[in-house]
Amino acid sequence: MAESVLIVNGASRINGNTDILVGKIIEGAKGAGSNPTLVELRSKHISNCIGCYSCRDESKCSFQDDMTEIRNFINKSELLIFACPLYWCGVTGLMKTFLDRLFFYYHLQNRELITGKKAIIITPMNQKNVDDESKILVEFYNRLLGCLGVKIINMSFFSDIMEKGSVLKKLEYLKQAYAIGTNLKNL
């Protein structure tokens, strides 16, 4: 049962398809008695990892930016939801910078803070051929989160949506996102 849920939204576009899907997930979660925490990366200041290894050598990051607060949310959460549109065969720059900073958890003294958590991946995409177009992204998330001991329990791809708000025309996607939210407590 996932009591504490953190949703990390890596979309750059305000009120775009990712925001709409995340909104439906939150709506479903609240309707089922859960209250996930939402972090929108576009409103955060997260420095690029510089490979200084302070996280390895001192168990702390050398940057004191918004990632410090986000790590506190991660540490308290049982379930992490990564919501990000597919951009050029990968995640947005915002999400990539955030994911790079998860390197903090890769080192043994910090890994216990994240190992054993569960994750859901939410990916809106313009492409129609989900299997072919998402291969690189699936491998990326599997390798990254696998290294941290985080188990991906679901990857949902919402294909053939590009223009801002076009997901509103796909009622099945809105229902699917809402259902993800309603089922969070059962995970």
Helices and strands as residue ranges (DSSP letters): E 5-9, H 17-31, E 37-40, G 41-43, H 54-57, H 66-76, E 79-83, H 93-101, G 102-106, H 108-111, E 118-124, H 130-133, H 135-147, E 151-158, G 166-169, H 171-182, G 184-186
